[in-house]
Amino acid sequence: MKMKLKLRHKNSTMKQDEVKSDKIFQKTTEKIDPDLVIDVINVTKKYNLGDYTVAALDNVNLQIKKGELVAVVGPSGSGKTTLINCLGALDFPNSGKIIYNIDGKGFGSDITKMKDKEHKEMRLHRIGLIFQFYNLFPILTAYENVELPMLLGGKSREESKERVELLLNMVGLGERMHHRPTQLSGGEQQRVTVARSLANEPLILLADEPTGELDTETSSQIIEIFLELKEAGQSILFVSHNRRIVETADRVITITDGKIVGDHEGKKSLSEIWDD
């Protein structure tokens, strides 16, 4: 599935609405390497369970480069989803920093220091979220689900139309864009979710078990889309318990008991992972 994806507006390295919205991050400014999209520094997240305290993330350090496809693997309860939630401004660590390269040039901002307004801006424009169970609005068509973040971001329906159609064609749903989620298969729904996550040209896609509910063939289709997006320059981090799928990523991070215990190169083809 070869894609022609326009990740950025052709006449600028950053959209005008992004330039304006960067002003709201001035109070959370941090330095970051211009080649990185995220720098995670000494992040710890603890939960109190009665008389016990559990460290879901324990002093995690992680850097993700621009255009890098990174997979995080580990058993259930290892901290994978907590990591995604903290990176996605859905949950927040007790300590540490999560610095995003806001403008792509080294203007960093720490989401742990942001207020609600900044968190909403991050989730709407800077972070593309993909969920295991799709989280599509059942009363909206595929087209309308992808269009919605653009409308919330201030674009008109006319301004959104070209990109919505481009994204849905990109994921192979050009013929089904006016179907509702209940009229789509699980794999098709996940492809809508991928298209929606790209609506506002995010800095990074964060995917929580994107193939967890899919069969082998459909899982391969989703990973193929990720690989094509990576080639187009999109940064992606996904978590999975599937040790075959993760080997297609540039890097494979292993997390156990909230700690990163491994970091190795993947870069295997889809045919290699299923033939092993």
Secondary structure, 3 states (H helix, E strand, C coil): CCCCCCCCCCCCCCCHHHHHHHHHHHHHEEECCCCEEEEEEEEEEEEEECCEEEEEEEEEEEEEECCCEEEEECCCCCCHHHHHHHHCCCCCCCEEEEEEECCCCCEEEEHHHCCHHHHHHHHHHHEEEECCCCCCCCCCCHHHHHHHHHHHCCCCHHHHHHHHHHHHHHCCCCCCCCCCHHHCCHHHHHHHHHHHHCCCCCCEEEEECCCCCCCHHHHHHHHHHHHHHHHCCCEEEEEECCCCHHHHCCEEEEEECCEEEEEEECCCCHHHHHHC
